[in-house]
Amino acid sequence: MPPNDRPGPAAPPTTLWEALALDVVERPIVAIVGGGGKTALLYRLGREAQARGVAAVLAGTTRFTPAPPGR
């Protein structure tokens, strides 16, 4: 059997930031739509941006629940 010259599968992303490849673009803009989980996703991406030292603006078009203290 000939050796396989193809590289193995890439490691899966460990953060949403990586999964969305937000470091690839100069000024990423993300719109979140759907039937549920938007607020949690918004806050998670905000925390991931903060952890990377990236300035971020989080905004919604409706009133949403503030993040719990310490999160």
N, CA, C and O of each residue as an XYZ file, in Angstrom:
284
protein
N       0.850     -1.176      0.000
C       0.000      0.000      0.000
C       0.896      1.239      0.000
O       1.775      1.343      0.855
N       0.702      2.201     -0.945
C       1.559      3.391     -1.010
C       1.297      4.309      0.188
O       0.192      4.331      0.729
N       2.316      5.062      0.595
C       2.118      5.985      1.722
C       1.148      7.098      1.346
O       1.047      7.496      0.185
N       0.465      7.570      2.321
C      -0.496      8.661      2.118
C       0.243      9.983      2.275
O       0.713     10.302      3.367
N       0.351     10.759      1.193
C       1.065     12.034      1.230
C       0.180     13.187      1.692
O       0.663     14.303      1.887
N      -1.089     12.926      1.862
C      -1.985     13.993      2.299
C      -1.801     14.239      3.792
O      -1.595     13.301      4.561
N      -1.878     15.518      4.202
C      -1.779     15.794      5.639
C      -3.016     15.270      6.359
O      -4.084     15.134      5.762
N      -2.863     14.982      7.630
C      -3.984     14.519      8.435
C      -4.997     15.629      8.622
O      -4.757     16.768      8.221
N      -6.123     15.306      9.225
C      -7.148     16.337      9.429
C      -6.645     17.424     10.367
O      -5.883     17.161     11.297
N      -7.082     18.639     10.107
C      -6.698     19.769     10.954
C      -7.378     19.625     12.307
O      -8.465     19.058     12.416
N      -6.724     20.142     13.323
C      -7.327     20.118     14.655
C      -8.569     21.005     14.640
O      -8.556     22.075     14.031
N      -9.635     20.574     15.302
C     -10.838     21.406     15.318
C     -10.598     22.694     16.097
O      -9.778     22.725     17.014
N     -11.309     23.751     15.734
C     -11.135     25.009     16.473
C     -11.548     24.825     17.928
O     -12.444     24.038     18.233
N     -10.893     25.551     18.816
C     -11.210     25.430     20.238
C     -12.102     26.558     20.732
O     -12.641     26.476     21.836
N     -12.269     27.615     19.933
C     -13.131     28.735     20.324
C     -14.039     29.098     19.156
O     -13.765     28.751     18.007
N     -15.111     29.795     19.464
C     -15.974     30.297     18.395
C     -15.216     31.276     17.513
O     -15.400     31.306     16.296
N     -14.357     32.080     18.143
C     -13.546     33.057     17.406
C     -12.764     32.349     16.301
O     -12.728     32.807     15.159
N     -12.141     31.225     16.658
C     -11.373     30.459     15.664
C     -12.299     29.799     14.650
O     -11.996     29.787     13.457
N     -13.420     29.251     15.105
C     -14.349     28.581     14.196
C     -14.888     29.535     13.143
O     -15.113     29.143     11.998
N     -15.096     30.788     13.534
C     -15.586     31.795     12.592
C     -14.464     32.489     11.835
O     -14.721     33.345     10.988
N     -13.204     32.122     12.138
C     -12.019     32.689     11.476
C     -12.023     34.220     11.553
O     -11.749     34.895     10.561
N     -12.334     34.759     12.727
C     -12.431     36.208     12.869
C     -11.074     36.900     12.854
O     -11.012     38.114     12.665
N      -9.988     36.160     13.046
C      -8.658     36.753     12.955
C      -8.204     36.936     11.511
O      -7.197     37.597     11.256
N      -8.930     36.362     10.578
C      -8.531     36.406      9.169
C      -8.876     37.752      8.528
O      -8.212     38.181      7.585
N      -9.898     38.406      9.034
C     -10.323     39.684      8.460
C      -9.869     40.839      9.343
O      -9.686     40.669     10.548
N      -9.688     42.011      8.746
C      -9.172     43.157      9.494
C     -10.151     43.643     10.561
O      -9.767     43.853     11.711
N     -11.407     43.819     10.181
C     -12.433     44.283     11.124
C     -13.645     43.367     11.020
O     -14.564     43.638     10.247
N     -13.653     42.291     11.790
C     -14.775     41.353     11.671
C     -16.081     41.955     12.167
O     -16.118     42.672     13.167
N     -17.136     41.650     11.454
C     -18.486     42.031     11.845
C     -19.312     40.749     11.847
O     -19.312     39.996     10.873
N     -20.015     40.511     12.955
C     -20.821     39.305     13.078
C     -22.253     39.710     13.355
O     -22.507     40.508     14.257
N     -23.193     39.173     12.593
C     -24.620     39.364     12.841
C     -25.175     38.028     13.326
O     -24.902     36.981     12.738
N     -25.950     38.076     14.395
C     -26.494     36.860     14.990
C     -28.012     36.903     14.857
O     -28.661     37.823     15.354
N     -28.569     35.906     14.185
C     -30.018     35.831     13.996
C     -30.479     34.420     14.335
O     -29.676     33.487     14.358
N     -31.757     34.269     14.594
C     -32.289     32.939     14.831
C     -33.291     32.912     15.963
O     -33.693     33.947     16.496
N     -33.682     31.704     16.314
C     -34.750     31.514     17.275
C     -34.329     31.366     18.719
O     -35.194     31.312     19.593
N     -33.055     31.300     19.009
C     -32.641     31.159     20.399
C     -31.138     31.118     20.532
O     -30.433     30.705     19.612
N     -30.647     31.550     21.689
C     -29.214     31.485     21.968
C     -28.410     32.678     21.499
O     -27.184     32.684     21.619
N     -29.075     33.686     20.968
C     -28.339     34.842     20.426
C     -27.594     35.611     21.511
O     -26.437     35.986     21.324
N     -28.251     35.846     22.637
C     -27.617     36.613     23.710
C     -26.406     35.865     24.255
O     -25.350     36.465     24.459
N     -26.545     34.572     24.490
C     -25.427     33.767     24.992
C     -24.266     33.792     24.006
O     -23.111     33.910     24.414
N     -24.561     33.682     22.715
C     -23.521     33.720     21.692
C     -22.851     35.092     21.654
O     -21.628     35.186     21.546
N     -23.646     36.150     21.744
C     -23.109     37.511     21.749
C     -22.115     37.689     22.896
O     -21.004     38.179     22.695
N     -22.523     37.289     24.094
C     -21.637     37.437     25.249
C     -20.407     36.541     25.150
O     -19.316     36.943     25.554
N     -20.571     35.337     24.619
C     -19.406     34.448     24.478
C     -18.379     35.043     23.521
O     -17.183     35.043     23.812
N     -18.840     35.546     22.391
C     -17.901     36.169     21.451
C     -17.253     37.401     22.072
O     -16.078     37.670     21.826
N     -18.004     38.149     22.873
C     -17.424     39.301     23.573
C     -16.336     38.875     24.546
O     -15.283     39.510     24.612
N     -16.577     37.802     25.307
C     -15.553     37.302     26.235
C     -14.322     36.801     25.484
O     -13.192     37.026     25.916
N     -14.543     36.124     24.364
C     -13.412     35.630     23.579
C     -12.608     36.792     22.989
O     -11.380     36.726     22.942
N     -13.277     37.846     22.543
C     -12.569     39.022     22.035
C     -11.744     39.639     23.156
O     -10.579     39.982     22.954
N     -12.340     39.784     24.334
C     -11.631     40.346     25.483
C     -10.416     39.504     25.844
O      -9.352     40.051     26.133
N     -10.558     38.198     25.832
C      -9.446     37.305     26.157
C      -8.295     37.450     25.162
O      -7.139     37.203     25.506
N      -8.608     37.846     23.939
C      -7.589     38.040     22.902
C      -7.053     39.465     22.882
O      -6.147     39.777     22.109
N      -7.608     40.330     23.726
C      -7.178     41.726     23.746
C      -7.735     42.526     22.583
O      -7.162     43.545     22.196
N      -8.839     42.075     22.028
C      -9.456     42.734     20.880
C     -10.599     43.621     21.378
O     -11.461     43.163     22.128
N     -10.604     44.880     20.963
C     -11.711     45.767     21.304
C     -12.954     45.321     20.538
O     -12.883     45.002     19.351
N     -14.087     45.302     21.228
C     -15.320     44.846     20.587
C     -16.489     45.700     21.040
O     -16.517     46.192     22.168
N     -17.440     45.867     20.158
C     -18.695     46.527     20.476
C     -19.780     45.464     20.366
O     -19.924     44.817     19.329
N     -20.541     45.291     21.443
C     -21.647     44.337     21.432
C     -22.937     45.136     21.420
O     -23.143     46.000     22.272
N     -23.803     44.856     20.466
C     -25.047     45.615     20.362
C     -26.169     44.697     19.916
O     -25.965     43.752     19.154
N     -27.346     44.997     20.406
C     -28.535     44.260     19.997
C     -29.566     45.216     19.449
O     -29.492     46.423     19.680
N     -30.525     44.680     18.725
C     -31.580     45.518     18.170
C     -32.821     45.489     19.049
O     -33.789     46.203     18.787
N     -32.794     44.668     20.087
C     -33.886     44.620     21.054
C     -33.282     44.640     22.450
O     -32.067     44.516     22.604
N     -34.110     44.792     23.450
C     -33.615     44.743     24.821
C     -33.232     43.302     25.127
O     -33.992     42.376     24.843
N     -32.055     43.117     25.704
C     -31.655     41.759     26.062
C     -31.123     41.726     27.479
O     -30.792     42.759     28.062
N     -31.048     40.529     28.018
C     -30.655     40.320     29.405
C     -29.200     40.664     29.622
O     -28.342     40.176     28.886
N     -28.885     41.507     30.630
C     -27.477     41.801     30.932
C     -26.746     40.538     31.364
O     -27.348     39.619     31.919
N     -25.461     40.502     31.108
C     -24.644     39.362     31.541
C     -24.633     39.313     33.058
O     -24.583     40.354     33.713
N     -24.681     38.096     33.632
C     -24.604     37.979     35.084
C     -23.271     38.522     35.596
O     -22.274     38.477     34.875
N     -23.235     39.040     36.841
C     -21.985     39.543     37.395
C     -20.892     38.489     37.341
O     -21.132     37.308     37.592
N     -19.684     38.936     37.008
C     -18.537     38.030     36.951
C     -18.424     37.217     35.695
O     -17.573     36.330     35.614
N     -19.247     37.484     34.713
C     -19.180     36.699     33.469
C     -18.825     37.578     32.321
O     -18.720     37.104     31.190
